[in-house]
Amino acid sequence: MGGYAEGKKALGICDQCGQQFLLNTLKKEWTGFKVCYECYEPKHPQLETKRTVTDPQALFEPRPDAKADLNVFVGSPGDSAFASVGMQPAPIAPAIILGVTIGTVTVEIT
């Protein structure tokens, strides 16, 4: 048979101000101290930990890439682009063609 003594006349000391109060009137603070009603301060919301939001790292049920070649004409730089070789203007660059590989896209409307 263990336990702690109880009683409505039990006395306790406030950990903040050192005054003596009835033990059942002392309130436990977020720091762990038992304090009187005058010394009690609730925990400030800024001291709460922030909720962490993580970005997903992988796709759910990924599909292998389907390959298809695609060539896109981007065009020559034209007169507005300026390039130089030393102090001399560079010759006009040849047309630029961009090559990429894309997959297929499936759209379902429900």
N, C-alpha and C positions, 0 to 999 in steps of 0.2 A: 504494500500500500504506500505508494509514493505520491507526490504532488506538491503543490504549493499551498500555503495558507491563504485562506480567503476571509474576508470580513469587511463589513461596511465601515468599520472604524480604522482600517489599516491606513497608515500614513506613507507617503512617498515624497521624494524631493525632485523638483523640476530640474532637469539637466541643463536648462538654459539659464534660469535666473537664480537657482539655488533655494527657492522658497519651499516651504513644506505645505503639502496639500493632501487631501484624501486621495488614496491610490486609485480609486475607481473614477476620479475626475481627471486624472492625467491622460493625455492623448499621445499616441505614438506617432512621431513625425516620420517623413520619408527618409530622414537620415538615420533613423533607428533610435533617436532620443525619445524619452518620455517627458513631455512638457505640459505646462499648464495651459489653460485656454487663452491667456494673454500672450504667451510666447509662441503659440502654434502658428506655423506658416505652411501653407500647402505648397507642394512642389510646383515650381514655375514650368509652364509648358515648353519653354525653350530648352529645358534640361532633359526633356524626353528624347529618346533616340528617334532619328528620322526613319521613315519607312523607305527601305531601299527598293527601287524598281530596277530589275535587271532585264536586259535585252535578251531575246532568245538567241541561242548560239547555233542551233542547227534546224534544218527543215524537218517537218514531220512527214515521213514516207516520201523521200525524194525520188525523182524519176531520173533515169539516165538521159544525157543530152542527145537530142536528135540533130544530126548535122545537115546543113544546107548552105551552099555557097551563095554569096550575094556581093556584087560589086556596085559601088556607088561612086558616081562622078562628082568630085568635090569642086574641081575647076582650078584654073591657074590663079596665082595671086593677083594679077592685074597691075594697074598703075598705082593703086593706093598703097601697096606693100613696098617698103623700101628696104633693101639689103645692100651691103657694100662689101667689097673685097679691098681692104686697106682704105685708100681715099677714092677709089674708082667704084662706080655703081656696079652691082653684080648683074649678070645677064638674067633675063626673065626665065623663071623656072618653068620646066615642062608641066603639063597638066598632072594633077594628083588624082590617083584612083585609090579608093579605100576598099580593102577587101575584108569582110567579116563573115563569121559563121553564126547562124541563128537557128533556133529550134522551132518547134511548132507551138501554137497557142490554141487552146481549146476553150471556147466560151460556152457556158451552160446557163440558160435563163430558166429559173424555176418560178 
